[in-house]
Amino acid sequence: MASESAVAERVPEALAMSKVDAARMLGVSLRTVDRLIAMKHLPVRRLGRRVLIPRNGLQSLLRGDHSTKAA
């Protein structure tokens, strides 16, 4: 059991996540994440067909206030 926790400590956190994971972490809907991406408040990286959101993008989003209403 101790060796499992040692292995888990050495595995780095993911640098990016899916839109669903980002919505879950922020506590908002997937539609809200889509709006934040469309308004350029949340950066994305595309790898093939996958849309990934960098972890530091979530952190910078939370440093400021951002409206989700379309202008």
N, CA, C and O atoms as a GROMACS GRO file, in nm:
protein
  284
    1MET      N    1   0.082  -0.119   0.000
    1MET     CA    2   0.000   0.000   0.000
    1MET      C    3   0.087   0.126   0.000
    1MET      O    4   0.056   0.222  -0.070
    2ALA      N    5   0.194   0.125   0.076
    2ALA     CA    6   0.283   0.241   0.081
    2ALA      C    7   0.350   0.264  -0.053
    2ALA      O    8   0.374   0.379  -0.091
    3SER      N    9   0.381   0.157  -0.124
    3SER     CA   10   0.447   0.173  -0.253
    3SER      C   11   0.352   0.234  -0.356
    3SER      O   12   0.396   0.306  -0.445
    4GLU      N   13   0.221   0.207  -0.345
    4GLU     CA   14   0.123   0.267  -0.436
    4GLU      C   15   0.116   0.418  -0.418
    4GLU      O   16   0.108   0.492  -0.516
    5SER      N   17   0.119   0.464  -0.294
    5SER     CA   18   0.114   0.608  -0.270
    5SER      C   19   0.242   0.675  -0.315
    5SER      O   20   0.240   0.790  -0.358
    6ALA      N   21   0.356   0.605  -0.305
    6ALA     CA   22   0.483   0.661  -0.352
    6ALA      C   23   0.480   0.678  -0.504
    6ALA      O   24   0.530   0.777  -0.556
    7VAL      N   25   0.422   0.582  -0.573
    7VAL     CA   26   0.410   0.592  -0.719
    7VAL      C   27   0.317   0.706  -0.756
    7VAL      O   28   0.346   0.782  -0.848
    8ALA      N   29   0.205   0.721  -0.685
    8ALA     CA   30   0.109   0.827  -0.713
    8ALA      C   31   0.172   0.964  -0.692
    8ALA      O   32   0.137   1.059  -0.762
    9GLU      N   33   0.262   0.977  -0.597
    9GLU     CA   34   0.327   1.106  -0.571
    9GLU      C   35   0.423   1.143  -0.684
    9GLU      O   36   0.445   1.261  -0.708
   10ARG      N   37   0.479   1.044  -0.752
   10ARG     CA   38   0.575   1.072  -0.858
   10ARG      C   39   0.509   1.101  -0.992
   10ARG      O   40   0.574   1.157  -1.081
   11VAL      N   41   0.383   1.066  -1.008
   11VAL     CA   42   0.312   1.091  -1.134
   11VAL      C   43   0.272   1.238  -1.136
   11VAL      O   44   0.199   1.282  -1.047
   12PRO      N   45   0.319   1.316  -1.236
   12PRO     CA   46   0.285   1.458  -1.240
   12PRO      C   47   0.139   1.479  -1.276
   12PRO      O   48   0.075   1.395  -1.339
   13GLU      N   49   0.086   1.595  -1.235
   13GLU     CA   50  -0.051   1.630  -1.271
   13GLU      C   51  -0.057   1.654  -1.422
   13GLU      O   52   0.041   1.694  -1.484
   14ALA      N   53  -0.173   1.630  -1.477
   14ALA     CA   54  -0.191   1.655  -1.620
   14ALA      C   55  -0.175   1.805  -1.647
   14ALA      O   56  -0.223   1.888  -1.570
   15LEU      N   57  -0.109   1.838  -1.755
   15LEU     CA   58  -0.089   1.978  -1.792
   15LEU      C   59  -0.212   2.039  -1.855
   15LEU      O   60  -0.228   2.161  -1.855
   16ALA      N   61  -0.300   1.954  -1.910
   16ALA     CA   62  -0.421   2.002  -1.975
   16ALA      C   63  -0.534   1.903  -1.950
   16ALA      O   64  -0.510   1.788  -1.914
   17MET      N   65  -0.656   1.949  -1.971
   17MET     CA   66  -0.773   1.864  -1.946
   17MET      C   67  -0.879   1.888  -2.052
   17MET      O   68  -0.874   1.986  -2.127
   18SER      N   69  -0.974   1.799  -2.056
   18SER     CA   70  -1.086   1.813  -2.151
   18SER      C   71  -1.181   1.922  -2.103
   18SER      O   72  -1.172   1.969  -1.989
   19LYS      N   73  -1.272   1.962  -2.193
   19LYS     CA   74  -1.372   2.063  -2.155
   19LYS      C   75  -1.462   2.012  -2.043
   19LYS      O   76  -1.501   2.088  -1.955
   20VAL      N   77  -1.494   1.884  -2.047
   20VAL     CA   78  -1.581   1.825  -1.944
   20VAL      C   79  -1.510   1.830  -1.808
   20VAL      O   80  -1.571   1.866  -1.707
   21ASP      N   81  -1.381   1.794  -1.807
   21ASP     CA   82  -1.306   1.799  -1.681
   21ASP      C   83  -1.292   1.942  -1.630
   21ASP      O   84  -1.300   1.966  -1.510
   22ALA      N   85  -1.269   2.036  -1.721
   22ALA     CA   86  -1.258   2.176  -1.682
   22ALA      C   87  -1.389   2.226  -1.622
   22ALA      O   88  -1.389   2.297  -1.522
   23ALA      N   89  -1.501   2.190  -1.684
   23ALA     CA   90  -1.632   2.231  -1.632
   23ALA      C   91  -1.653   2.174  -1.493
   23ALA      O   92  -1.703   2.242  -1.403
   24ARG      N   93  -1.616   2.049  -1.475
   24ARG     CA   94  -1.631   1.984  -1.345
   24ARG      C   95  -1.543   2.053  -1.240
   24ARG      O   96  -1.588   2.076  -1.128
   25MET      N   97  -1.420   2.086  -1.276
   25MET     CA   98  -1.330   2.152  -1.182
   25MET      C   99  -1.378   2.292  -1.145
   25MET      O  100  -1.363   2.335  -1.031
   26LEU      N  101  -1.436   2.362  -1.242
   26LEU     CA  102  -1.485   2.497  -1.216
   26LEU      C  103  -1.623   2.498  -1.150
   26LEU      O  104  -1.663   2.598  -1.092
   27GLY      N  105  -1.694   2.387  -1.160
   27GLY     CA  106  -1.829   2.380  -1.104
   27GLY      C  107  -1.930   2.452  -1.190
   27GLY      O  108  -2.027   2.508  -1.140
   28VAL      N  109  -1.908   2.450  -1.322
   28VAL     CA  110  -1.999   2.516  -1.416
   28VAL      C  111  -2.041   2.414  -1.522
   28VAL      O  112  -1.991   2.302  -1.525
   29SER      N  113  -2.132   2.456  -1.608
   29SER     CA  114  -2.178   2.366  -1.714
   29SER      C  115  -2.078   2.364  -1.830
   29SER      O  116  -1.992   2.451  -1.842
   30LEU      N  117  -2.091   2.262  -1.912
   30LEU     CA  118  -2.009   2.252  -2.032
   30LEU      C  119  -2.037   2.370  -2.125
   30LEU      O  120  -1.945   2.420  -2.191
   31ARG      N  121  -2.160   2.415  -2.132
   31ARG     CA  122  -2.197   2.531  -2.214
   31ARG      C  123  -2.123   2.657  -2.167
   31ARG      O  124  -2.081   2.738  -2.250
   32THR      N  125  -2.108   2.673  -2.037
   32THR     CA  126  -2.035   2.789  -1.985
   32THR      C  127  -1.888   2.783  -2.026
   32THR      O  128  -1.829   2.885  -2.061
   33VAL      N  129  -1.830   2.665  -2.023
   33VAL     CA  130  -1.691   2.649  -2.069
   33VAL      C  131  -1.683   2.684  -2.217
   33VAL      O  132  -1.589   2.752  -2.259
   34ASP      N  133  -1.779   2.639  -2.297
   34ASP     CA  134  -1.781   2.673  -2.440
   34ASP      C  135  -1.789   2.824  -2.460
   34ASP      O  136  -1.723   2.879  -2.548
   35ARG      N  137  -1.871   2.892  -2.379
   35ARG     CA  138  -1.882   3.037  -2.390
   35ARG      C  139  -1.751   3.106  -2.354
   35ARG      O  140  -1.709   3.200  -2.422
   36LEU      N  141  -1.686   3.060  -2.248
   36LEU     CA  142  -1.558   3.118  -2.208
   36LEU      C  143  -1.452   3.100  -2.316
   36LEU      O  144  -1.370   3.189  -2.339
   37ILE      N  145  -1.455   2.986  -2.382
   37ILE     CA  146  -1.361   2.962  -2.492
   37ILE      C  147  -1.393   3.055  -2.609
   37ILE      O  148  -1.302   3.114  -2.667
   38ALA      N  149  -1.521   3.068  -2.644
   38ALA     CA  150  -1.562   3.152  -2.757
   38ALA      C  151  -1.527   3.299  -2.733
   38ALA      O  152  -1.494   3.371  -2.827
   39MET      N  153  -1.534   3.343  -2.608
   39MET     CA  154  -1.503   3.482  -2.574
   39MET      C  155  -1.354   3.504  -2.546
   39MET      O  156  -1.314   3.612  -2.505
   40LYS      N  157  -1.274   3.399  -2.568
   40LYS     CA  158  -1.128   3.406  -2.550
   40LYS      C  159  -1.087   3.430  -2.404
   40LYS      O  160  -0.978   3.482  -2.378
   41HIS      N  161  -1.174   3.394  -2.310
   41HIS     CA  162  -1.139   3.403  -2.168
   41HIS      C  163  -1.068   3.277  -2.120
   41HIS      O  164  -1.001   3.278  -2.017
   42LEU      N  165  -1.082   3.170  -2.196
   42LEU     CA  166  -1.022   3.042  -2.160
   42LEU      C  167  -0.946   2.989  -2.281
   42LEU      O  168  -1.006   2.962  -2.385
   43PRO      N  169  -0.814   2.974  -2.269
   43PRO     CA  170  -0.736   2.927  -2.383
   43PRO      C  171  -0.754   2.778  -2.407
   43PRO      O  172  -0.780   2.702  -2.314
   44VAL      N  173  -0.740   2.738  -2.530
   44VAL     CA  174  -0.747   2.595  -2.566
   44VAL      C  175  -0.630   2.559  -2.655
   44VAL      O  176  -0.572   2.645  -2.721
   45ARG      N  177  -0.598   2.432  -2.655
   45ARG     CA  178  -0.499   2.376  -2.745
   45ARG      C  179  -0.565   2.258  -2.814
   45ARG      O  180  -0.634   2.180  -2.749
   46ARG      N  181  -0.546   2.246  -2.942
   46ARG     CA  182  -0.606   2.136  -3.016
   46ARG      C  183  -0.498   2.036  -3.054
   46ARG      O  184  -0.395   2.072  -3.110
   47LEU      N  185  -0.524   1.912  -3.022
   47LEU     CA  186  -0.437   1.802  -3.061
   47LEU      C  187  -0.522   1.706  -3.141
   47LEU      O  188  -0.597   1.625  -3.086
   48GLY      N  189  -0.512   1.716  -3.273
   48GLY     CA  190  -0.600   1.638  -3.357
   48GLY      C  191  -0.742   1.686  -3.337
   48GLY      O  192  -0.772   1.804  -3.355
   49ARG      N  193  -0.830   1.595  -3.300
   49ARG     CA  194  -0.970   1.630  -3.276
   49ARG      C  195  -0.997   1.668  -3.131
   49ARG      O  196  -1.106   1.716  -3.098
   50ARG      N  197  -0.898   1.647  -3.045
   50ARG     CA  198  -0.917   1.677  -2.904
   50ARG      C  199  -0.899   1.824  -2.875
   50ARG      O  200  -0.809   1.889  -2.929
   51VAL      N  201  -0.984   1.878  -2.789
   51VAL     CA  202  -0.972   2.015  -2.742
   51VAL      C  203  -0.928   2.006  -2.597
   51VAL      O  204  -0.999   1.951  -2.513
   52LEU      N  205  -0.811   2.061  -2.568
   52LEU     CA  206  -0.756   2.056  -2.433
   52LEU      C  207  -0.743   2.196  -2.376
   52LEU      O  208  -0.710   2.292  -2.447
   53ILE      N  209  -0.769   2.206  -2.248
   53ILE     CA  210  -0.759   2.334  -2.178
   53ILE      C  211  -0.640   2.325  -2.083
   53ILE      O  212  -0.639   2.240  -1.993
   54PRO      N  213  -0.540   2.411  -2.101
   54PRO     CA  214  -0.424   2.408  -2.012
   54PRO      C  215  -0.464   2.440  -1.868
   54PRO      O  216  -0.547   2.527  -1.843
   55ARG      N  217  -0.404   2.370  -1.774
   55ARG     CA  218  -0.433   2.391  -1.632
   55ARG      C  219  -0.407   2.537  -1.591
   55ARG      O  220  -0.484   2.594  -1.514
   56ASN      N  221  -0.299   2.596  -1.643
   56ASN     CA  222  -0.271   2.735  -1.606
   56ASN      C  223  -0.373   2.832  -1.665
   56ASN      O  224  -0.387   2.943  -1.615
   57GLY      N  225  -0.443   2.792  -1.771
   57GLY     CA  226  -0.551   2.873  -1.825
   57GLY      C  227  -0.668   2.884  -1.729
   57GLY      O  228  -0.730   2.989  -1.717
   58LEU      N  229  -0.697   2.774  -1.659
   58LEU     CA  230  -0.802   2.777  -1.556
   58LEU      C  231  -0.761   2.867  -1.441
   58LEU      O  232  -0.841   2.944  -1.388
   59GLN      N  233  -0.634   2.858  -1.403
   59GLN     CA  234  -0.586   2.939  -1.292
   59GLN      C  235  -0.591   3.087  -1.325
   59GLN      O  236  -0.630   3.168  -1.240
   60SER      N  237  -0.553   3.124  -1.447
   60SER     CA  238  -0.558   3.266  -1.484
   60SER      C  239  -0.703   3.314  -1.497
   60SER      O  240  -0.732   3.430  -1.467
   61LEU      N  241  -0.792   3.228  -1.541
   61LEU     CA  242  -0.934   3.263  -1.548
   61LEU      C  243  -0.987   3.298  -1.410
   61LEU      O  244  -1.064   3.393  -1.394
   62LEU      N  245  -0.948   3.222  -1.310
   62LEU     CA  246  -0.999   3.242  -1.175
   62LEU      C  247  -0.937   3.363  -1.104
   62LEU      O  248  -0.985   3.403  -0.998
   63ARG      N  249  -0.833   3.419  -1.162
   63ARG     CA  250  -0.771   3.538  -1.101
   63ARG      C  251  -0.852   3.665  -1.127
   63ARG      O  252  -0.833   3.764  -1.057
   64GLY      N  253  -0.942   3.662  -1.224
   64GLY     CA  254  -1.020   3.780  -1.257
   64GLY      C  255  -1.166   3.749  -1.274
   64GLY      O  256  -1.206   3.632  -1.275
   65ASP      N  257  -1.247   3.853  -1.285
   65ASP     CA  258  -1.390   3.834  -1.308
   65ASP      C  259  -1.417   3.838  -1.457
   65ASP      O  260  -1.364   3.924  -1.528
   66HIS      N  261  -1.499   3.745  -1.505
   66HIS     CA  262  -1.529   3.736  -1.647
   66HIS      C  263  -1.678   3.712  -1.664
   66HIS      O  264  -1.735   3.619  -1.606
   67SER      N  265  -1.741   3.795  -1.744
   67SER     CA  266  -1.882   3.777  -1.776
   67SER      C  267  -1.896   3.666  -1.880
   67SER      O  268  -1.811   3.653  -1.969
   68THR      N  269  -2.001   3.588  -1.870
   68THR     CA  270  -2.024   3.481  -1.970
   68THR      C  271  -2.135   3.520  -2.067
   68THR      O  272  -2.173   3.439  -2.151
   69LYS      N  273  -2.187   3.641  -2.058
   69LYS     CA  274  -2.291   3.685  -2.151
   69LYS      C  275  -2.228   3.725  -2.283
   69LYS      O  276  -2.121   3.787  -2.286
   70ALA      N  277  -2.293   3.690  -2.392
   70ALA     CA  278  -2.245   3.730  -2.524
   70ALA      C  279  -2.266   3.880  -2.541
   70ALA      O  280  -2.371   3.933  -2.503
   71ALA      N  281  -2.169   3.945  -2.597
   71ALA     CA  282  -2.178   4.092  -2.613
   71ALA      C  283  -2.264   4.131  -2.730
   71ALA      O  284  -2.281   4.250  -2.757
   0.00000   0.00000   0.00000
